[in-house]
Amino acid sequence: MSEQRAALVAEARGWIGTPYRHQASVKGAGCDCLGLIRGLWRAHHGAEPEALPAYGPDWAECRGDEALWQALARHLRPADSAEQPGDIVLFRMRAGAVAKHLGVLSEAGPSPRFIHAYSGHGVVESPLSRPWARRIVARFDLI
């Protein structure tokens, strides 16, 4: 793993224990899954690349709009073909639903793990189990 990717994973692990707060993005105080990625962006790139509109928990579902995926594609490169720690992973939580959950791959290989902000749990590091892995629709490189 490159030094930059190791630093990104270390920064993400520093967010573990941050409470879940919808639309927030403050390490230790609160964040949602997008807020975690926003915080990682700020730590590695400085100011965020665009203003974020207010969004509800069910945002974009009514229209079937892949707004999050499109925004990620505007500012991040697609990840290499091989999964690596530090990849930003985008999940579709249900078949036919818009992709709207994010995490950071923290371990690859036979026992993959990822860090994400999860409603009711806060920022946690979870096994990338088969049910989670099959929900991944895209991976991006933040570095």
C-alpha positions in Angstrom: 0.0 0.0 0.0 1.3 3.4 -0.9 2.2 6.0 1.8 -0.7 8.2 0.6 -3.2 5.3 0.8 -1.9 4.3 4.2 -2.4 7.9 5.4 -5.9 8.0 4.0 -6.8 4.7 5.9 -5.2 6.1 9.1 -7.2 9.3 8.8 -10.4 7.3 8.2 -9.6 5.2 11.3 -9.3 8.4 13.2 -13.0 9.0 12.6 -14.0 5.7 14.2 -16.4 6.4 17.1 -17.7 9.7 15.6 -21.5 9.6 16.1 -23.8 9.4 13.2 -25.3 12.8 12.4 -27.2 13.3 9.1 -25.5 15.9 6.8 -22.7 16.5 9.3 -18.9 16.2 8.6 -17.0 16.9 11.8 -14.6 14.3 13.2 -15.5 13.4 16.7 -18.7 15.4 16.7 -20.8 13.8 13.9 -21.0 12.7 10.3 -22.9 10.6 7.9 -21.3 8.4 5.2 -20.9 11.3 2.8 -19.6 13.5 5.7 -16.8 11.0 6.4 -15.7 11.2 2.7 -16.0 15.0 2.8 -13.8 15.0 5.9 -11.2 12.8 4.3 -11.2 15.1 1.2 -10.5 18.1 3.4 -7.7 16.3 5.2 -6.0 15.4 1.9 -7.0 18.2 -0.5 -8.2 21.2 1.5 -11.5 22.9 0.6 -14.3 20.8 -0.7 -14.7 21.0 -4.5 -18.3 22.1 -4.6 -21.1 23.3 -2.3 -23.3 20.5 -1.1 -27.0 21.0 -1.3 -29.2 19.9 1.7 -30.3 16.3 1.3 -32.8 14.1 3.1 -32.3 10.4 4.1 -34.3 9.4 1.0 -32.7 11.9 -1.4 -32.7 11.1 -5.1 -34.8 8.0 -4.6 -38.0 9.5 -5.9 -36.4 10.5 -9.2 -34.0 7.5 -9.4 -31.2 10.1 -9.8 -27.7 8.8 -9.3 -26.6 12.2 -8.0 -24.0 10.9 -5.5 -22.4 8.6 -8.2 -22.3 11.6 -10.6 -20.8 13.9 -8.1 -18.1 11.3 -7.2 -17.3 10.9 -10.9 -16.9 14.7 -11.3 -14.2 14.9 -8.6 -12.6 11.5 -8.2 -10.9 9.1 -10.6 -12.2 5.5 -11.0 -10.1 3.1 -8.8 -7.7 0.7 -10.4 -9.1 -2.8 -11.3 -7.6 -4.4 -8.1 -9.2 -3.4 -4.8 -6.8 -1.6 -2.6 -7.0 -0.1 0.9 -8.0 3.6 0.5 -10.5 2.9 -2.3 -13.7 4.9 -1.8 -16.6 2.4 -2.3 -20.1 3.3 -3.4 -22.9 0.9 -2.4 -26.4 0.3 -3.7 -28.3 -0.8 -0.6 -31.2 -2.4 -2.5 -31.6 -3.7 -6.1 -33.2 -1.0 -8.2 -32.4 1.8 -5.6 -30.0 4.6 -6.2 -26.4 4.1 -4.9 -26.1 6.2 -1.8 -23.9 4.7 0.8 -20.1 5.3 1.0 -17.1 3.8 2.7 -13.4 3.5 2.6 -11.7 0.1 2.0 -9.4 -0.3 5.0 -8.1 -3.9 4.3 -8.1 -5.8 1.0 -7.4 -9.5 0.4 -8.9 -12.5 2.0 -10.4 -10.6 5.0 -11.5 -7.2 3.5 -12.8 -4.4 5.8 -14.2 -1.0 5.3 -14.8 2.2 7.3 -18.2 3.9 7.0 -20.7 6.0 9.0 -23.7 3.9 9.6 -27.0 5.2 11.0 -27.5 4.0 14.6 -23.8 3.0 14.8 -21.6 6.0 13.9 -18.3 5.6 12.2 -17.2 1.9 12.4 -14.9 -0.5 10.7 -16.8 -3.5 9.4 -15.9 -6.7 7.6 -16.6 -6.4 3.9 -18.8 -9.5 4.0 -20.3 -11.0 0.9 -23.7 -9.1 1.5 -21.8 -5.8 1.6 -19.4 -6.7 -1.2 -22.2 -7.5 -3.6 -23.7 -4.1 -3.1 -20.6 -2.2 -4.4 -21.4 -0.5 -7.7 -18.3 1.7 -8.0 -14.9 2.4 -6.5 -13.0 5.7 -6.6 -9.5 7.0 -5.9 -9.5 10.0 -3.5 -5.7 10.3 -3.6 
